Structure formats: structure tokens, C-alpha cells
């Protein structure tokens, strides 16, 4: 259960936008404080959504043995949804003036401060279908409370990796971290969408196969 949930959380953590924002914040007047508030926002929205999803799924009894079909039907449905999202990402054409009109996230990130960084953390880390998949693995598995708490904590920590990891690297090596983030963002600018499509497709296929196999057995 831990490995499966962590795998989906890792796919959810692959966010080119989060890396770009982290690079911007690390070049602000007070980088440590700014990215720390970014981390606070990321953890808050990820944890809140995770807890709500967990409570809803557990209230539906999907962790019970007699709800086996419903559990696998949910995974099948999430797989179809994830594949649908990956297709939309792949075929969607960016507006021709996208580079001239920064998104709300980029406008906020361009004015770094505690409030804007916190808001950006909330917006960037609004959970997607791969995060939902990781939480459903935990919520639909019959496990002791300590293991459930550990699993949810692990899922949240992995999902916000691109908020806390740049901070730790910056504390250890400020200039090297800035240079590496700038270099990574340069590559992601050209291939960021492909990364998102690949991650969502992998998660969708895994959920689809798992759900179909469970319903067929």
C-alpha cells in the first residue's frame, strides 16, 4: 500500500510550474522566508484535500471487504479520468499570446512576499487526479491507524517535494541551487507539457489496469 500510494504521489509531484516558482522565490529579497510561506500554502491545500478525500472514501466504506467491486470501480474511473486529462493536455493548443499575458500564479510570483507566496503555494498545489489516486489507495485499504497516518503523511510530503526540496538545497548551497533550478527550468520550458502528459498517462494506465483486473477477478 505504501509503495503504490507513494508512486502516485511522486507522479503528482512532477510540476514544472512549482519549479519555476521556486526559482523565482529563491531570487527574491528574502528567499528563505518567501519559499517557506510557499511551502506552508502547498502543505495546507494538499493536507486539507487529502483529509477530506480520505474521510469521504472511508465514510463510503470502500475499505471494507464487501465493497471490493466499488473500490475497483473507483480506481477504474480514476484511470479513465486521468487518461482523459492526459489527452486534453496533449492536444490543447496554448493561446498565441500566452507569453504576453502571464498567468495569475506568475503575476503573484513576480511580487514575492509572505502573502503572495502563500497564495501561490495554494494555487500551484491544488491536487489533481494523480494525487486523488494516491489518497484513494490509502483510504480504500484496510490498515491500522498508525499505518494510515504514516501513509497520508508520506503522500503529502512527496506531493509537495518541489516546495520543500528547493528550500533545503538552498540552505545547503544557495548559489548552486539557484543555478541548477535556472538550468532545469530552461529545459522544462520546452518540455514541461510532455512531462505532465507522461506522468498523467502512467497514472491513468496503472489505475485502469488495476481497476479492470480487480473487477475481472
N, C-alpha and C positions, 0 to 999 in steps of 0.2 A: 504493500500500500504506500509506504513512504517513497519508494523509488518511483512509482508511477505518478504520484502527486507531484513529486519534485521535478520529474521530467516535463510535465505540462507547465509547471510554474516557470521552468527555465525558458521554454518557448515563449511564454507570456512576457518574460523579462527582456526579450530582444526588441528594444525600442530605439531606433535611430534618433527620434526626437529627444528622448531622455539624455542621450549622449551629447547632442548638440547643446541642449540647455545647460548641462553640467559644465561644458567647456566655456560657455558664456559666463556662467556664475563664478567660475574659478578665475576669471579675469576681472571681476568686479573689485570695488574698493575694499570690501570686507568679505573675501571669498569663503572663509570658513563659516561665518555666521549665515551668509546667504544660502549656501548649499545645505546647511543644517536645517534651515527653515523649509527648503525644498524637500528634504528628506522627511520632515515632520508631516508635510502635506501628503507626500506619497504614502507613508505608513498609515496615516489616518484614513484615507479613502480606501486603500487596499484592505486594511483590517476591518473597517466598518462593513464593506460589501461582503467580505469573506464570512463574517459572523452572521450577517443577515441570511446569506445563501445557506450556510450550514444549518441555521435554525429552521428555515423553511423546508429544507430537504429532510431533516430529521423529523420535523413535525408531520411530514407526509409518510413517515415510517419506511423510507426506502432502504434503511439499513437492516430491516427485518428479513429473515429468510423467505417468508411468504410473499415478499414484494420483489422477488427476483426478476420477473418479467418487466415490471415497471422500471426497475433500476437499469436494466439493459436497454430498454426502450428510450430512456432518458439519454443514455450515452450515444445511442444511435442518432437520436435527434440532434444532440450537440455536434456530432460528427458531420451531419448534413449541413447544419448551420455554419460550422467552421469552413467547410468546403465552399459554401456559398459566399462567405466573406472573402475567401482567398480568390475566387473568380472575380468578384467585384473589384478587389484591389488590383488584380492583374489587367482588367480591361478598362478600368476607369482612366480617362484622359485628363491630366491636370489642366486647369484653365490656362489660357495663353498668357494672362497677366498675373499668374500666381506669384512670380518672383517680385513683382512690383508692389503687391499688397500682402504684407506679412500677416500671418495668422494671429489670432488673439494671443496665443501662447507666446509667439515670438515678440509681439509688442510688449507684453508684460515682462518677458525675459530681458528685453533691451533696457528696462528701467529697474535693475536689480535692487532689491530691498527686502526686509523680512516679510512684509505683507505680500508683495508681488511674487516672491519666491515660494511662499506657502501656497498661494493660489495656483501657481504654475505646477507645483507638485500634485495638487488635487486634480488638475485638468489632464496632465500628461499620464498620470497613473490610474485614470478611470479604467476599471477592469474590463477586459474583452472576453471573448468566448474561450480562449485558452486558459485564462485564469479561472473562469467558471468551471471548466473541465477539471482543473486541479482540485478545486474545493469539493466538487461532486464526488471525486474519488474518495476523499476523506469522509464526507458526510454519508455516503452510501455503503460504507464498510463498517461492520460490527467490530468495534475495538474498545479497549478500556479507555476511560477518560484521560489518563496521563499520556497515552499514545496519541489520542486525538488532539490534545493541546500541543504536543510536540509537532505533530504533522501540520497543523494550521500555522504554527509559528514558523516552521520551515518554509511553508508555501509563501507566506507573506515576506519573509526575509529574502527568498530567492526572487520573488516578483519585483522587489524594489532594489535589486542589486545595483542597477545603474544610477541609483541615488546615493547609496552609502559607500560603494566601492571607490568612486572618484574622490570622495572626501578622505577616505583612509589613505589612498595613494598620494593625494595632495599633501596630507600631513607628513607622510614619509619623505616625499620628494616633490616639492612644489613645481619647480620649473620643468622637470622631466615629465611630470603628469600633464601639465599644460600642453607641452609639445606633442605628446603622444595622443592626447584627445583631439588636438587640431588635425593631426595626421589621419586618425581614424575617421573623423568627421568628413575629411576631404574625400575619402573613399566611399563612405556611406552616402554622400550627397548624390553620387551616381548610381548606387546600388541599394539604397535603403528600402525601396519598394520591393525589390526582389527578396530581400531578407524577410520582410513581413509576410510576403506571399508564401515563401518556403516554410516558415515557421507555422503559419496557419494551416497550410496544406498538410504538413506532417501530423499536426494535432488532429485535424479532421479525419485523416485516414486511420489514425490509431483509434480514435473513438468509434468511427464507423465499423471497423473490423471487429473491435471488442464487443460493441453492441450487437452486431449481426451474429457473431459467434455465440454470444450468450443466449440470444433468443432462439438460435437454431439447435442448441444442445438440450 
